[in-house]
């Protein structure tokens, strides 16, 4: 086994293309909901809520609650095993 050190960034730290890539990943699975509207057959109409349509504060909160971390390019890395490293001052 090899141990490597990776810099992890919160969503709030991302800029430009890396922020766009993170938003693209967050939008892969939009939240579906019903607002009470029915189609012609009387079935509920399902609508989708994409994270990229939220304001930055809501996205930051969502990522913090779910402990999402990203690499410098905006790729999700929160699923990696994280070991706390004692930083030397």
LOMINU-449543 format. One record per residue (C-alpha): chain; x, y, z; residue number from 1. Coordinates in nm, 2 decimals, decimal comma, m for minus. Layout:
residues N
+-----+--------+--------+--------+-----+
: mol :     xx :     yy :     zz : seq :
+-----+--------+--------+--------+-----+
:   A :      X :      Y :      Z : NUM :
...
+-----+--------+--------+--------+-----+
//
This chain:
residues 89
+-----+--------+--------+--------+-----+
: mol :     xx :     yy :     zz : seq :
+-----+--------+--------+--------+-----+
:   A :   0,00 :   0,00 :   0,00 :   1 :
:   A :   0,12 :   0,35 :  m0,08 :   2 :
:   A :   0,02 :   0,66 :   0,11 :   3 :
:   A :  m0,01 :   0,98 :  m0,09 :   4 :
:   A :  m0,10 :   1,33 :   0,01 :   5 :
:   A :  m0,37 :   1,51 :  m0,18 :   6 :
:   A :  m0,48 :   1,87 :  m0,13 :   7 :
:   A :  m0,86 :   1,87 :  m0,07 :   8 :
:   A :  m1,07 :   2,18 :  m0,13 :   9 :
:   A :  m1,42 :   2,27 :  m0,02 :  10 :
:   A :  m1,66 :   2,41 :  m0,28 :  11 :
:   A :  m1,61 :   2,76 :  m0,15 :  12 :
:   A :  m1,24 :   2,74 :  m0,24 :  13 :
:   A :  m1,29 :   2,65 :  m0,61 :  14 :
:   A :  m1,27 :   2,90 :  m0,89 :  15 :
:   A :  m1,33 :   2,91 :  m1,27 :  16 :
:   A :  m1,32 :   2,57 :  m1,45 :  17 :
:   A :  m1,27 :   2,37 :  m1,13 :  18 :
:   A :  m1,59 :   2,53 :  m0,98 :  19 :
:   A :  m1,78 :   2,46 :  m1,31 :  20 :
:   A :  m1,66 :   2,09 :  m1,31 :  21 :
:   A :  m1,78 :   2,05 :  m0,95 :  22 :
:   A :  m2,12 :   2,19 :  m1,04 :  23 :
:   A :  m2,14 :   1,96 :  m1,34 :  24 :
:   A :  m2,08 :   1,66 :  m1,10 :  25 :
:   A :  m2,34 :   1,80 :  m0,85 :  26 :
:   A :  m2,59 :   1,82 :  m1,13 :  27 :
:   A :  m2,55 :   1,46 :  m1,24 :  28 :
:   A :  m2,83 :   1,36 :  m1,00 :  29 :
:   A :  m3,08 :   1,64 :  m0,97 :  30 :
:   A :  m3,34 :   1,64 :  m0,70 :  31 :
:   A :  m3,68 :   1,54 :  m0,82 :  32 :
:   A :  m4,00 :   1,67 :  m0,67 :  33 :
:   A :  m4,37 :   1,71 :  m0,73 :  34 :
:   A :  m4,55 :   2,05 :  m0,67 :  35 :
:   A :  m4,90 :   1,93 :  m0,71 :  36 :
:   A :  m4,94 :   1,99 :  m1,08 :  37 :
:   A :  m5,10 :   1,70 :  m1,28 :  38 :
:   A :  m5,05 :   1,60 :  m1,64 :  39 :
:   A :  m5,34 :   1,53 :  m1,89 :  40 :
:   A :  m5,37 :   1,18 :  m1,75 :  41 :
:   A :  m5,40 :   1,30 :  m1,39 :  42 :
:   A :  m5,05 :   1,18 :  m1,29 :  43 :
:   A :  m4,82 :   1,41 :  m1,08 :  44 :
:   A :  m4,57 :   1,60 :  m1,29 :  45 :
:   A :  m4,22 :   1,54 :  m1,17 :  46 :
:   A :  m3,98 :   1,84 :  m1,18 :  47 :
:   A :  m3,61 :   1,86 :  m1,13 :  48 :
:   A :  m3,40 :   2,09 :  m0,91 :  49 :
:   A :  m3,04 :   2,12 :  m1,02 :  50 :
:   A :  m2,78 :   2,23 :  m0,77 :  51 :
:   A :  m2,62 :   2,47 :  m1,02 :  52 :
:   A :  m2,94 :   2,68 :  m1,01 :  53 :
:   A :  m2,89 :   2,74 :  m0,64 :  54 :
:   A :  m2,71 :   3,05 :  m0,50 :  55 :
:   A :  m2,35 :   3,00 :  m0,39 :  56 :
:   A :  m2,44 :   3,00 :  m0,01 :  57 :
:   A :  m2,69 :   2,72 :  m0,06 :  58 :
:   A :  m2,44 :   2,52 :  m0,26 :  59 :
:   A :  m2,16 :   2,57 :  m0,01 :  60 :
:   A :  m2,40 :   2,46 :   0,27 :  61 :
:   A :  m2,50 :   2,15 :   0,08 :  62 :
:   A :  m2,14 :   2,05 :   0,02 :  63 :
:   A :  m2,04 :   2,11 :   0,38 :  64 :
:   A :  m2,34 :   1,91 :   0,51 :  65 :
:   A :  m2,25 :   1,62 :   0,28 :  66 :
:   A :  m1,87 :   1,66 :   0,35 :  67 :
:   A :  m1,79 :   1,69 :  m0,02 :  68 :
:   A :  m1,43 :   1,76 :  m0,10 :  69 :
:   A :  m1,27 :   1,83 :  m0,44 :  70 :
:   A :  m0,93 :   1,83 :  m0,60 :  71 :
:   A :  m0,78 :   2,13 :  m0,76 :  72 :
:   A :  m0,96 :   2,05 :  m1,08 :  73 :
:   A :  m1,30 :   2,02 :  m0,93 :  74 :
:   A :  m1,31 :   1,64 :  m0,92 :  75 :
:   A :  m1,49 :   1,49 :  m0,61 :  76 :
:   A :  m1,25 :   1,32 :  m0,37 :  77 :
:   A :  m1,46 :   1,30 :  m0,05 :  78 :
:   A :  m1,49 :   0,93 :  m0,11 :  79 :
:   A :  m1,12 :   0,87 :  m0,05 :  80 :
:   A :  m1,00 :   0,75 :   0,29 :  81 :
:   A :  m0,90 :   1,05 :   0,49 :  82 :
:   A :  m0,64 :   1,03 :   0,76 :  83 :
:   A :  m0,56 :   1,34 :   0,97 :  84 :
:   A :  m0,21 :   1,46 :   0,92 :  85 :
:   A :  m0,05 :   1,66 :   1,19 :  86 :
:   A :   0,07 :   1,98 :   1,03 :  87 :
:   A :   0,41 :   2,12 :   1,13 :  88 :
:   A :   0,41 :   2,49 :   1,20 :  89 :
+-----+--------+--------+--------+-----+
//
